[in-house]
């Protein structure tokens, strides 16, 4: 009998030159976040030297991957897929909302929408969409 490892699904974020900046920003917002592995493009490419060829990091215990795509794409992130964060306190949701909205855009300002006593939805400065909800 063959033992098969369980499938794992990991959020994969593709950037065009600012993956490390985004990863560092996200890690600054969540306790215990860490970089698991990271490789960079070298002088021989195919991406711009020093940018992220592939990185794995964690936020709140969840694994994420990111890269700096060596090519330009006519698409980016969309709010149709977002990262949902269940916040434990008002201080936490307020702090995350303020930090993530800075340089980005509000989709739903912090408020009571019936399904949560305090909820907000933002696109951060990198274009990644975040839904924040008070537990």
Short mmCIF file of the C-alpha atoms (twelve columns), coordinates in Angstrom:
data_MODEL
# 
_entry.id   MODEL 
# 
loop_
_atom_site.group_PDB 
_atom_site.id 
_atom_site.type_symbol 
_atom_site.label_atom_id 
_atom_site.label_alt_id 
_atom_site.label_comp_id 
_atom_site.label_asym_id 
_atom_site.label_seq_id 
_atom_site.Cartn_x 
_atom_site.Cartn_y 
_atom_site.Cartn_z 
_atom_site.pdbx_PDB_model_num 
ATOM 1   C CA . UNK A 1   0.000   0.000  0.000   1 
ATOM 2   C CA . UNK A 2   1.393   3.382  -1.033  1 
ATOM 3   C CA . UNK A 3   1.217   6.224  1.469   1 
ATOM 4   C CA . UNK A 4   0.256   9.438  -0.255  1 
ATOM 5   C CA . UNK A 5   1.036   12.784 1.330   1 
ATOM 6   C CA . UNK A 6   -2.051  14.967 1.765   1 
ATOM 7   C CA . UNK A 7   -2.537  17.809 -0.682  1 
ATOM 8   C CA . UNK A 8   -1.696  21.271 0.563   1 
ATOM 9   C CA . UNK A 9   -3.126  24.499 -0.762  1 
ATOM 10  C CA . UNK A 10  -1.049  27.641 -0.327  1 
ATOM 11  C CA . UNK A 11  -1.898  31.210 -1.325  1 
ATOM 12  C CA . UNK A 12  0.504   32.307 -4.085  1 
ATOM 13  C CA . UNK A 13  1.065   36.042 -4.661  1 
ATOM 14  C CA . UNK A 14  2.701   37.266 -7.872  1 
ATOM 15  C CA . UNK A 15  4.287   40.704 -7.904  1 
ATOM 16  C CA . UNK A 16  6.323   42.615 -10.471 1 
ATOM 17  C CA . UNK A 17  9.340   43.840 -8.525  1 
ATOM 18  C CA . UNK A 18  8.024   44.486 -5.010  1 
ATOM 19  C CA . UNK A 19  7.440   40.993 -3.577  1 
ATOM 20  C CA . UNK A 20  10.014  41.449 -0.812  1 
ATOM 21  C CA . UNK A 21  8.561   44.821 0.195   1 
ATOM 22  C CA . UNK A 22  5.060   43.314 0.333   1 
ATOM 23  C CA . UNK A 23  6.238   40.237 2.247   1 
ATOM 24  C CA . UNK A 24  8.102   42.390 4.796   1 
ATOM 25  C CA . UNK A 25  5.079   44.671 5.202   1 
ATOM 26  C CA . UNK A 26  2.685   41.754 5.782   1 
ATOM 27  C CA . UNK A 27  5.112   40.121 8.224   1 
ATOM 28  C CA . UNK A 28  5.292   43.378 10.209  1 
ATOM 29  C CA . UNK A 29  1.516   43.217 10.803  1 
ATOM 30  C CA . UNK A 30  1.182   39.696 12.218  1 
ATOM 31  C CA . UNK A 31  2.873   38.251 15.321  1 
ATOM 32  C CA . UNK A 32  5.023   35.200 14.736  1 
ATOM 33  C CA . UNK A 33  5.244   35.755 10.972  1 
ATOM 34  C CA . UNK A 34  8.420   34.417 9.437   1 
ATOM 35  C CA . UNK A 35  10.246  33.790 6.177   1 
ATOM 36  C CA . UNK A 36  10.625  30.049 5.619   1 
ATOM 37  C CA . UNK A 37  12.682  30.194 2.428   1 
ATOM 38  C CA . UNK A 38  13.708  32.747 -0.177  1 
ATOM 39  C CA . UNK A 39  15.675  32.681 -3.400  1 
ATOM 40  C CA . UNK A 40  16.596  35.631 -5.594  1 
ATOM 41  C CA . UNK A 41  17.225  36.072 -9.274  1 
ATOM 42  C CA . UNK A 42  20.914  36.306 -10.098 1 
ATOM 43  C CA . UNK A 43  22.732  38.360 -12.679 1 
ATOM 44  C CA . UNK A 44  21.840  35.806 -15.362 1 
ATOM 45  C CA . UNK A 45  18.065  36.356 -14.856 1 
ATOM 46  C CA . UNK A 46  15.454  35.691 -15.994 1 
ATOM 47  C CA . UNK A 47  14.131  38.255 -13.486 1 
ATOM 48  C CA . UNK A 48  15.750  41.500 -12.369 1 
ATOM 49  C CA . UNK A 49  18.820  40.690 -10.264 1 
ATOM 50  C CA . UNK A 50  18.091  40.617 -6.527  1 
ATOM 51  C CA . UNK A 51  14.307  40.368 -6.834  1 
ATOM 52  C CA . UNK A 52  12.409  37.403 -5.420  1 
ATOM 53  C CA . UNK A 53  12.494  34.287 -7.575  1 
ATOM 54  C CA . UNK A 54  10.492  32.390 -4.943  1 
ATOM 55  C CA . UNK A 55  9.743   32.913 -1.250  1 
ATOM 56  C CA . UNK A 56  7.672   31.066 1.318   1 
ATOM 57  C CA . UNK A 57  6.537   32.859 4.463   1 
ATOM 58  C CA . UNK A 58  3.899   32.550 7.163   1 
ATOM 59  C CA . UNK A 59  1.298   34.959 8.521   1 
ATOM 60  C CA . UNK A 60  -0.630  33.889 11.624  1 
ATOM 61  C CA . UNK A 61  0.562   30.331 11.022  1 
ATOM 62  C CA . UNK A 62  -0.693  30.245 7.420   1 
ATOM 63  C CA . UNK A 63  1.805   29.594 4.615   1 
ATOM 64  C CA . UNK A 64  2.088   31.943 1.641   1 
ATOM 65  C CA . UNK A 65  4.314   31.966 -1.419  1 
ATOM 66  C CA . UNK A 66  5.365   34.949 -3.481  1 
ATOM 67  C CA . UNK A 67  7.465   35.761 -6.520  1 
ATOM 68  C CA . UNK A 68  8.502   38.686 -8.638  1 
ATOM 69  C CA . UNK A 69  7.398   37.680 -12.101 1 
ATOM 70  C CA . UNK A 70  10.179  38.179 -14.641 1 
ATOM 71  C CA . UNK A 71  7.570   39.210 -17.230 1 
ATOM 72  C CA . UNK A 72  4.972   41.967 -17.284 1 
ATOM 73  C CA . UNK A 73  1.339   40.883 -17.142 1 
ATOM 74  C CA . UNK A 74  -1.832  42.718 -18.140 1 
ATOM 75  C CA . UNK A 75  -3.516  41.558 -14.924 1 
ATOM 76  C CA . UNK A 76  -3.018  42.032 -11.212 1 
ATOM 77  C CA . UNK A 77  -4.862  41.204 -8.010  1 
ATOM 78  C CA . UNK A 78  -8.641  41.521 -7.810  1 
ATOM 79  C CA . UNK A 79  -11.016 41.835 -4.827  1 
ATOM 80  C CA . UNK A 80  -12.852 38.765 -6.135  1 
ATOM 81  C CA . UNK A 81  -10.221 36.849 -4.134  1 
ATOM 82  C CA . UNK A 82  -9.242  38.309 -0.773  1 
ATOM 83  C CA . UNK A 83  -7.464  37.396 2.434   1 
ATOM 84  C CA . UNK A 84  -9.964  37.177 5.304   1 
ATOM 85  C CA . UNK A 85  -8.660  37.987 8.790   1 
ATOM 86  C CA . UNK A 86  -10.690 37.245 11.909  1 
ATOM 87  C CA . UNK A 87  -9.483  39.867 14.413  1 
ATOM 88  C CA . UNK A 88  -9.568  39.240 18.163  1 
ATOM 89  C CA . UNK A 89  -9.925  42.866 19.324  1 
ATOM 90  C CA . UNK A 90  -11.008 46.317 18.181  1 
ATOM 91  C CA . UNK A 91  -7.426  47.521 18.579  1 
ATOM 92  C CA . UNK A 92  -6.243  44.784 16.222  1 
ATOM 93  C CA . UNK A 93  -8.862  45.431 13.523  1 
ATOM 94  C CA . UNK A 94  -8.301  49.202 13.714  1 
ATOM 95  C CA . UNK A 95  -4.511  48.815 13.446  1 
ATOM 96  C CA . UNK A 96  -4.672  46.339 10.553  1 
ATOM 97  C CA . UNK A 97  -7.277  48.361 8.670   1 
ATOM 98  C CA . UNK A 98  -5.258  51.580 8.977   1 
ATOM 99  C CA . UNK A 99  -1.978  49.921 7.942   1 
ATOM 100 C CA . UNK A 100 -3.444  47.972 5.021   1 
ATOM 101 C CA . UNK A 101 -5.530  50.872 3.676   1 
ATOM 102 C CA . UNK A 102 -2.577  53.294 3.637   1 
ATOM 103 C CA . UNK A 103 -1.622  53.833 0.010   1 
ATOM 104 C CA . UNK A 104 -4.361  51.435 -1.083  1 
ATOM 105 C CA . UNK A 105 -8.107  51.843 -1.269  1 
ATOM 106 C CA . UNK A 106 -11.197 51.330 0.857   1 
ATOM 107 C CA . UNK A 107 -13.781 48.925 -0.494  1 
ATOM 108 C CA . UNK A 108 -15.952 48.913 2.656   1 
ATOM 109 C CA . UNK A 109 -15.071 51.273 5.534   1 
ATOM 110 C CA . UNK A 110 -14.988 49.857 9.046   1 
ATOM 111 C CA . UNK A 111 -18.534 49.476 10.294  1 
ATOM 112 C CA . UNK A 112 -21.326 47.212 11.488  1 
ATOM 113 C CA . UNK A 113 -22.783 45.457 8.469   1 
ATOM 114 C CA . UNK A 114 -25.022 43.056 10.401  1 
ATOM 115 C CA . UNK A 115 -22.901 39.954 9.789   1 
ATOM 116 C CA . UNK A 116 -20.091 41.389 11.958  1 
ATOM 117 C CA . UNK A 117 -20.101 44.052 14.643  1 
ATOM 118 C CA . UNK A 118 -17.040 45.571 12.964  1 
ATOM 119 C CA . UNK A 119 -15.928 44.757 9.439   1 
ATOM 120 C CA . UNK A 120 -13.811 46.450 6.785   1 
ATOM 121 C CA . UNK A 121 -12.508 45.581 3.327   1 
ATOM 122 C CA . UNK A 122 -9.463  47.205 1.722   1 
ATOM 123 C CA . UNK A 123 -7.038  46.845 -1.133  1 
ATOM 124 C CA . UNK A 124 -3.506  47.400 0.142   1 
ATOM 125 C CA . UNK A 125 -0.843  49.436 -1.690  1 
ATOM 126 C CA . UNK A 126 0.244   46.286 -3.547  1 
ATOM 127 C CA . UNK A 127 -3.290  45.585 -4.808  1 
ATOM 128 C CA . UNK A 128 -3.988  42.624 -2.506  1 
ATOM 129 C CA . UNK A 129 -7.522  42.626 -1.074  1 
ATOM 130 C CA . UNK A 130 -8.131  42.096 2.669   1 
ATOM 131 C CA . UNK A 131 -11.390 41.546 4.555   1 
ATOM 132 C CA . UNK A 132 -11.112 42.231 8.290   1 
ATOM 133 C CA . UNK A 133 -13.779 41.095 10.738  1 
ATOM 134 C CA . UNK A 134 -14.027 41.453 14.507  1 
ATOM 135 C CA . UNK A 135 -14.567 38.044 16.131  1 
# 
